[in-house]
Amino acid sequence: MPTTRNTSPTIILVHGAWADGSSWHEVATLLMRMDYRVVAAQLPLSSFRDDVEALRQWIRRQSDPVVLVGHSYGGAVITAAAAGEPNVKSLVYVAAIVPDTGETVGQVFTRMPPHAMAPTLQPDSNGYIWMSEEGFRAAVAPNVSSEDATWMTATQKPISVKCLSEPVEHAGWRELPSWFLIAEEDRMVSPDTQRFTASRMRSVVVSRAVDHHPLASDPRAVSDLIDQAARA
């Protein structure tokens, strides 16, 4: 029988755009096998402020120290939500968008020209952006199976343009240690942008030849980095 680590932090996993907490299924399973308590937070994706407040509610429900893990847009949400939260121990970024104080997600996301395979993103009449199945297959998760890409399309949550345009009030990474998995084959968030943000945060960096969705294409690399941060 494995021995539960009584001093282990709780791992809160934060999804990105066009996803929900279930996107972390494979990573969460690996972490649970390491005896971590895992929470997959659910974001409304209705505005950046809404998402930050929703995550803070998850943080404040925990009695143990917390490691926040953000994928893609979730990286911006953990950055803002961690600021001033005393039980947050560290931050882990996975192919993430990471603004500084006063910056928006949109500013960081468009820092470099889009990849040739990246889809054109346009909001609908209600101000929400959806991802096409072709976009999932070509840019978001080209290294997963066709069945997985179809499932991602079917279960996606659209993201509001308000999530991209509201600035971060305080960047939590200025107060906390951080780890960053750079996805070198990312077609959504430029690897150069990932390197830039990881460098200015002075993160512990791991680079992998993975797509934008290593949660499914290389969950072991993601869980190992989270374990490293939790043990630090």
Buried (B, 14 or more C-beta within 10 A) or exposed (E): EEEEEEEBBBBBBBBBBBBBBEBBEBBBEBBEEBEBBBBBBBBEBBBBEBBBBBBBEBBEEBEBBBBBBBBBBBBBBBBBBBBEBEBBBBBBBBBBBBBBBEBBBBBBBEBBEBBEEBBEBEBEEEEBBBBBBEBBBBBBBBBBEEEBBBBBBEEBBBBBBBBBEBBBEBBBBBEBBBBBBBBBBBBBBBBEBBBBBBEEBEBBBBBBEBBBBBBBBBBEBBBBBBBBBBEE
